[in-house]
């Protein structure tokens, strides 16, 4: 993996970014695609726990959506990670994750990160495993949602990755 060429601007998404986030999720062909409306809401209501990377013109190149778990207010759940195809392979997802975790630990007191990954999603497995290694954080895995729980047809199990304590 080569480093991101220029330091991307990583900040909070705005409602105006919602359409680009939806497109990147759709184009990923890996993520479960939510409605375009949900990405607009996410950019409005969960901007503090999400991140977008912008190119020199301010256009989104990648994003992470996340939220603080209501019953565990020091836990950031990362919902989706996507990088536009033209910007993949340059460390952008790792830069986004590092930036989001740094911001949420500083501003919200987050101490643990969770995400779910379907078996075989090698890119996500590598992203979160390398994050834990890079920051010296413990990584635990367990099946969160078994395949039989999904009502809409065949769906792989969702494996919970719990990483913490996070660096601060």
C-alpha positions in Angstrom: 0.0 0.0 0.0 1.4 3.4 -0.9 0.8 6.4 1.3 -1.9 8.9 0.5 -0.2 11.4 -1.9 -1.3 14.6 -0.3 -2.7 14.8 3.2 -6.4 14.6 2.6 -8.7 17.0 4.4 -10.7 14.8 6.9 -13.6 16.4 8.6 -17.3 15.9 9.4 -19.7 15.2 6.6 -22.4 17.7 5.7 -25.8 17.1 4.3 -24.4 18.2 0.9 -22.1 15.1 1.1 -25.0 12.7 1.4 -25.4 11.9 -2.3 -21.7 11.3 -2.7 -21.6 8.9 0.3 -24.6 7.0 -1.1 -22.9 6.7 -4.5 -19.6 5.4 -2.9 -21.6 2.9 -0.8 -23.4 1.7 -3.9 -20.3 1.6 -6.1 -18.4 -0.4 -3.4 -20.5 -3.6 -4.3 -19.6 -4.8 -0.8 -21.6 -2.6 1.6 -25.2 -3.1 2.3 -26.8 -0.1 0.5 -29.1 2.0 2.6 -31.6 4.5 1.1 -30.2 7.8 -0.2 -32.4 9.4 2.4 -30.6 7.6 5.2 -27.2 9.0 4.0 -28.6 12.5 4.1 -29.9 11.9 7.7 -26.6 10.4 8.7 -24.7 13.4 7.5 -27.1 15.6 9.5 -27.6 13.7 12.7 -24.3 11.7 13.1 -21.7 14.1 11.6 -19.9 14.2 15.0 -19.2 10.5 14.8 -18.6 10.2 11.1 -15.8 11.4 8.8 -15.3 12.3 5.2 -12.0 12.7 3.3 -12.0 15.5 0.7 -9.7 16.1 -2.3 -8.2 19.4 -3.2 -11.5 20.6 -4.6 -13.4 19.7 -1.5 -15.1 16.7 -3.1 -15.6 13.5 -1.0 -13.1 10.7 -1.7 -14.1 8.4 1.1 -16.1 8.2 4.3 -16.8 6.5 7.5 -20.2 6.6 9.2 -20.5 5.8 12.8 -22.4 6.5 16.0 -21.9 6.3 19.8 -23.9 3.3 21.1 -26.8 4.7 23.3 -26.3 2.0 26.0 -22.5 2.3 25.9 -21.7 6.0 25.5 -17.9 5.4 25.4 -18.2 3.0 22.4 -18.0 4.2 18.8 -19.7 1.8 16.4 -18.3 2.2 12.9 -21.2 1.5 10.5 -19.7 1.8 7.0 -16.3 2.6 5.5 -16.0 3.3 1.8 -13.4 4.9 -0.5 -14.1 6.0 -4.0 -12.6 3.6 -6.5 -10.3 6.2 -8.0 -8.7 6.7 -4.6 -8.3 3.1 -3.3 -5.0 1.5 -2.4 -3.4 4.7 -1.0 -4.1 4.4 2.8 -7.2 6.6 2.7 -9.4 4.3 4.8 -6.7 4.0 7.5 -6.3 7.8 7.5 -10.1 8.2 7.9 -10.2 5.7 10.7 -7.3 7.3 12.5 -8.8 10.7 12.2 -12.2 9.7 13.3 -11.0 7.9 16.3 -8.7 10.7 17.3 -11.6 13.2 17.1 -14.1 11.1 19.0 -11.7 10.1 21.8 -10.8 13.8 22.3 -14.3 15.3 21.9 -16.6 12.5 23.2 -14.4 10.4 25.5 -14.7 7.3 23.3 -12.6 4.5 24.7 -13.7 1.5 22.5 -14.5 1.0 18.9 -16.8 -1.6 17.4 -17.6 -2.6 13.9 -19.1 -5.7 12.2 -17.5 -7.5 9.3 -18.8 -10.3 7.2 -16.4 -13.2 6.8 -14.4 -12.9 3.7 -14.4 -9.1 3.6 -10.6 -9.1 3.6 -10.2 -5.3 3.1 -12.2 -4.5 6.2 -10.6 -7.3 8.2 -7.1 -5.9 7.3 -8.2 -2.3 8.0 -9.4 -2.9 11.6 -6.8 -5.5 12.5 -4.0 -3.2 11.4 -5.6 -0.3 13.2 -5.5 -2.3 16.5 -1.9 -3.3 15.9 -0.8 0.2 14.9 -2.3 1.6 18.1 -1.4 -1.2 20.5 -5.1 -1.9 21.2 -6.7 -5.2 22.1 -8.9 -6.8 19.4 -11.7 -9.2 20.2 -14.0 -11.0 17.7 -17.3 -12.7 18.1 -20.3 -13.4 16.0 -22.9 -10.6 16.7 -25.6 -11.6 14.2 -25.8 -15.1 12.9 -27.0 -15.6 9.4 -30.3 -17.0 10.5 -31.3 -13.7 12.1 -31.6 -11.8 8.8 -35.2 -11.8 7.5 -34.4 -10.7 3.9 -32.8 -13.8 2.4 -29.3 -15.1 2.6 -26.9 -12.8 4.5 -23.5 -13.7 5.9 -23.0 -13.6 9.6 -21.8 -10.3 11.0 -18.7 -10.7 13.2 -18.2 -8.0 15.9 -14.8 -6.6 16.1 -14.2 -4.8 19.5 -11.0 -2.7 19.7 -9.9 -1.0 22.9 -8.8 0.7 24.9 -8.3 3.3 22.2 -5.3 5.7 22.3 -6.0 9.2 23.6 
